[in-house]
């Protein structure tokens, strides 16, 4: 019994040493440990770095994962090989690395060191989401205990691709990058033009058991007659209303503000999509790098006009505080 146990411990130690040898600082390394508070469980580690070569073969700390797989987990790591064509495409597009970083404030995705739209949360949101999942019977009960722990796990992975010939290396985390600066400047300019008061839109929609709805005491049919727009298409099947009521869902809310796009169920906020740090601006830049806009231009779209329109509308959308709340028969509208 002693020899198998010793072998197992030595194997685990060898893997741990190898993994740590292939680490680098995470974008928000140290943030988890700094915010631990009274939490007994805190994990704050550097990011695991996985290097992909031109053939798509991954390695950690200069050791091919295929070799690790043969030694410790035969066949389990084969799926990590990236098609060589994909690697070539990313290299030609100067995509140098992708980082996934779990932090107290969300699961962040960074490409070339700058964020793209990612999931954001805090401890209250994670606790509420776990309770909601349990209440609705949509998952295993253990999730209610596990989800709050995500805020205490500071872990991440950086996947690096071959450097394009002649390209300057990009840091794995670019603090205050061009995308963030451009987004902040555009929003400040828009807010200054409207008196520094964000536009506000609140739209409460009340559904009946038969699937019809009303807004401001006008039914869907009356809105259609008033505007000529076929709003009745937004009716729901009575079966769907009944299923939502049976599941205990009385209210769904989608809202936007400067922080991002938020979703709540029965008043409980869920993890949201963040866009406060220039994520969408960077995503547009990456789309250009990857040639996506050229593909759309080939289909007949004038990408210059489309891009200009998006750049004009983006700060307006991000600065506007919008709240669309949908209430079902058993729901009660908020008085706030």
C-alpha positions in Angstrom: 0.0 0.0 0.0 2.9 2.4 0.8 4.5 2.2 -2.6 1.3 3.1 -4.6 0.6 6.0 -2.3 4.2 7.2 -2.5 4.1 6.9 -6.3 0.8 8.9 -6.4 2.2 11.7 -4.2 5.4 11.9 -6.3 3.4 12.0 -9.5 1.2 14.8 -8.1 4.3 16.7 -6.9 5.9 16.3 -10.3 2.8 17.7 -12.1 2.6 20.6 -9.6 6.2 21.6 -10.1 5.9 21.3 -13.9 2.7 23.4 -13.9 4.2 26.1 -11.7 7.3 26.3 -14.0 4.9 27.3 -16.9 3.2 30.1 -15.0 3.0 33.9 -15.5 1.2 36.7 -13.7 -2.5 36.9 -14.2 -4.1 40.2 -15.3 -5.6 40.6 -11.8 -3.2 38.5 -9.7 -3.3 39.3 -6.0 -6.8 40.8 -6.1 -8.4 37.7 -4.7 -6.0 37.5 -1.7 -6.4 41.2 -1.0 -10.2 40.9 -0.7 -10.4 37.6 1.2 -12.1 39.2 4.3 -13.4 36.6 6.7 -13.4 33.8 4.0 -11.5 30.7 5.1 -11.0 29.5 1.6 -8.8 31.6 -0.7 -6.8 30.5 -3.7 -4.8 33.1 -5.6 -2.4 31.6 -8.2 -0.4 32.8 -11.2 -1.9 32.0 -14.6 -1.0 28.7 -16.2 0.7 29.4 -19.6 0.0 27.1 -22.5 2.1 27.7 -25.6 0.7 26.6 -29.0 3.2 25.9 -31.7 2.7 26.4 -35.4 1.4 22.8 -35.7 -1.1 23.4 -33.0 0.6 21.3 -30.4 0.4 22.7 -26.8 3.1 22.7 -24.2 3.6 23.9 -20.6 7.0 25.0 -19.4 8.6 23.7 -22.6 7.2 20.3 -22.0 4.7 19.1 -24.7 1.3 18.2 -23.3 1.4 15.1 -25.4 4.3 13.9 -23.3 2.5 14.7 -20.1 -0.5 12.9 -21.4 1.5 9.7 -22.1 3.0 9.9 -18.6 0.0 10.8 -16.5 -3.2 10.7 -18.5 -3.0 8.7 -21.7 -5.5 9.9 -24.3 -7.0 12.7 -22.1 -5.0 15.6 -23.5 -5.3 14.8 -27.2 -8.3 17.1 -27.7 -6.2 20.1 -26.7 -4.4 20.1 -30.1 -5.4 23.1 -32.2 -5.8 22.8 -36.0 -2.7 24.2 -37.7 -4.9 26.2 -40.0 -6.5 28.0 -37.0 -3.1 28.7 -35.6 -1.9 30.2 -38.9 -5.0 32.3 -39.1 -4.6 33.7 -35.6 -0.9 34.3 -36.2 -1.5 36.2 -39.5 -4.1 38.3 -37.6 -1.6 39.1 -34.9 -3.6 37.4 -32.1 -0.8 36.7 -29.7 -2.6 35.4 -26.7 -5.9 34.8 -25.0 -6.3 34.9 -21.3 -9.1 33.6 -19.0 -8.9 35.1 -15.5 -11.3 34.2 -12.7 -11.4 37.1 -10.2 -13.7 38.3 -7.3 -15.4 40.6 -9.9 -16.0 38.1 -12.7 -14.7 35.6 -15.3 -12.7 37.9 -17.5 -11.6 37.2 -21.1 -8.7 39.1 -22.6 -7.3 39.0 -26.1 -3.9 40.6 -26.7 -4.0 41.9 -23.2 -7.3 43.8 -23.4 -10.7 42.7 -22.3 -13.7 41.6 -24.5 -17.2 41.4 -23.1 -17.1 39.0 -20.2 -19.2 37.8 -17.2 -19.1 40.1 -14.2 -20.3 39.4 -10.6 -19.8 40.0 -6.9 -20.4 37.9 -3.9 -24.0 38.9 -3.5 -24.8 38.1 -7.2 -23.1 34.7 -6.9 -25.0 33.8 -3.7 -28.3 35.0 -5.2 -27.8 33.1 -8.4 -27.1 29.9 -6.4 -30.3 30.4 -4.4 -32.3 31.1 -7.5 -31.1 28.0 -9.3 -32.0 25.8 -6.2 -35.4 27.6 -5.9 -36.2 27.0 -9.6 -34.9 23.4 -9.5 -32.7 24.2 -12.5 -29.5 22.6 -11.1 -28.0 20.4 -8.4 -28.3 21.8 -4.9 -24.5 21.8 -4.4 -24.3 24.8 -6.8 -25.9 27.0 -4.1 -22.8 26.3 -2.0 -20.3 26.3 -4.8 -21.1 29.5 -6.7 -20.2 31.9 -3.9 -16.8 30.3 -3.7 -16.0 31.5 -7.2 -15.2 34.9 -5.8 -12.5 33.3 -3.7 -10.7 31.5 -6.5 -8.0 33.6 -8.3 -7.0 31.3 -11.1 -6.4 31.7 -14.8 -5.0 30.4 -18.1 -3.0 32.2 -20.8 -2.9 30.5 -24.2 -0.1 31.9 -26.4 0.2 31.6 -30.2 3.3 31.9 -32.4 4.4 35.5 -32.8 3.8 37.0 -36.3 7.1 37.8 -38.0 8.1 41.4 -37.4 5.4 41.9 -34.8 6.1 43.6 -31.5 5.2 41.4 -28.5 2.1 42.5 -26.6 1.9 42.3 -22.8 -0.6 39.7 -21.5 -2.3 42.5 -19.6 -2.5 46.1 -21.0 -3.8 48.3 -18.2 -5.8 51.3 -19.4 -5.4 50.3 -23.1 -6.5 52.3 -26.1 -10.0 50.6 -26.2 -10.7 51.7 -22.6 -9.5 55.3 -23.3 -11.6 55.6 -26.5 -14.7 54.2 -24.8 -14.4 56.6 -21.8 -13.8 59.6 -24.0 -16.8 58.9 -26.3 -19.1 58.4 -23.3 -17.9 61.6 -21.6 -18.4 63.5 -24.9 -21.9 62.2 -25.3 -22.9 62.9 -21.6 -21.5 66.4 -21.9 -23.7 67.0 -24.9 -26.9 66.0 -23.0 -26.1 67.9 -19.8 -24.3 65.1 -17.9 -27.6 63.4 -17.2 -27.8 59.8 -18.6 -30.9 59.2 -20.7 -33.4 56.8 -18.9 -35.8 54.3 -20.4 -38.2 52.2 -18.2 -40.5 49.8 -19.9 -42.7 47.6 -17.7 -44.6 44.9 -19.6 -47.4 42.9 -18.0 -48.5 39.6 -19.5 -51.9 37.9 -19.0 -52.5 34.2 -18.6 -53.7 34.1 -22.3 -50.4 35.4 -23.5 -51.5 39.0 -24.3 -49.7 41.9 -22.8 -50.1 45.6 -21.9 -47.9 48.6 -21.4 -49.2 51.8 -19.8 -52.8 50.4 -19.7 -52.8 49.8 -23.4 -53.1 46.2 -24.7 -51.0 44.8 -27.5 -53.9 45.2 -29.9 -54.4 48.8 -28.9 -50.7 49.5 -29.5 -50.9 47.9 -32.9 -54.0 50.0 -33.8 -52.3 53.2 -32.5 -49.0 52.8 -34.3 -49.6 50.4 -37.2 -46.7 48.2 -35.9 -47.7 44.5 -35.4 -47.0 44.5 -31.7 -49.3 41.5 -31.3 -46.4 39.3 -32.6 -44.9 39.7 -29.1 -47.7 37.6 -27.6 -46.7 34.4 -25.9 -48.4 31.0 -26.0 -50.6 30.4 -22.9 -48.6 27.2 -22.3 -45.4 29.2 -22.0 -47.0 31.5 -19.5 -48.3 28.5 -17.5 -44.9 26.9 -17.5 -43.2 30.1 -16.3 -45.7 30.5 -13.5 -45.3 26.8 -12.6 -41.5 27.3 -12.4 -42.1 30.2 -10.0 -40.9 32.9 -12.4 -42.9 36.0 -11.8 -40.6 38.7 -13.2 -37.8 38.9 -15.8 -35.7 42.1 -16.1 -33.1 43.2 -18.7 -31.3 46.5 -18.0 -28.3 48.4 -19.3 -26.1 51.0 -17.8 -22.5 52.2 -18.0 -21.4 48.9 -16.4 -23.0 46.5 -18.8 -26.0 44.4 -19.6 -27.9 43.0 -16.6 -30.4 40.2 -16.2 -32.5 39.4 -13.1 -35.1 36.8 -12.3 -37.7 37.5 -9.6 -35.6 40.5 -8.5 -32.4 38.4 -8.1 -29.5 39.8 -10.2 -27.5 37.2 -12.2 -23.9 37.5 -13.5 -23.9 40.3 -16.1 -22.0 41.1 -19.3 -19.6 43.9 -18.6 -18.6 46.7 -21.1 -17.3 49.4 -18.8 -13.6 48.9 -19.7 -13.7 49.3 -23.5 -14.6 45.7 -24.1 -16.8 46.3 -27.1 -14.4 48.8 -28.6 -11.6 46.2 -28.4 -14.0 43.6 -29.9 -14.5 45.8 -32.9 -10.8 46.2 -33.3 -10.3 42.5 -33.1 -13.0 42.0 -35.7 -11.0 44.2 -38.1 -7.8 42.3 -37.3 -9.5 39.0 -38.0 -10.9 40.3 -41.3 -14.5 39.9 -40.3 -15.5 43.3 -41.6 -13.9 42.5 -45.0 -16.2 39.4 -45.2 -19.2 41.6 -44.5 -18.1 44.1 -47.1 -17.9 41.2 -49.7 -21.6 40.6 -49.1 -22.5 44.2 -50.2 -22.4 46.1 -46.9 -20.7 49.5 -46.8 -18.5 48.7 -43.8 -17.2 52.3 -43.5 -20.8 53.5 -43.0 -21.6 50.6 -40.6 -18.5 51.2 -38.5 -19.2 54.9 -38.3 -22.8 54.3 -37.2 -21.7 51.8 -34.6 -19.0 54.1 -33.2 -21.7 56.9 -33.0 -24.4 54.8 -31.3 -22.1 52.8 -28.9 -21.5 55.6 -26.4 -25.2 56.5 -26.5 -26.3 52.9 -25.8 -23.7 52.4 -23.1 -24.6 55.7 -21.3 -28.4 55.2 -21.4 -30.0 53.6 -18.4 -32.5 51.2 -19.8 -34.8 48.8 -17.8 -37.2 46.4 -19.5 -39.1 44.4 -16.9 -41.6 41.7 -17.8 -44.2 40.6 -15.3 -46.2 37.4 -15.5 -49.7 36.8 -13.9 -48.4 35.9 -10.5 -45.9 38.8 -10.4 -46.2 42.1 -8.7 -44.7 45.2 -10.1 -42.1 47.1 -8.1 -43.3 50.4 -6.6 -39.8 51.9 -6.8 
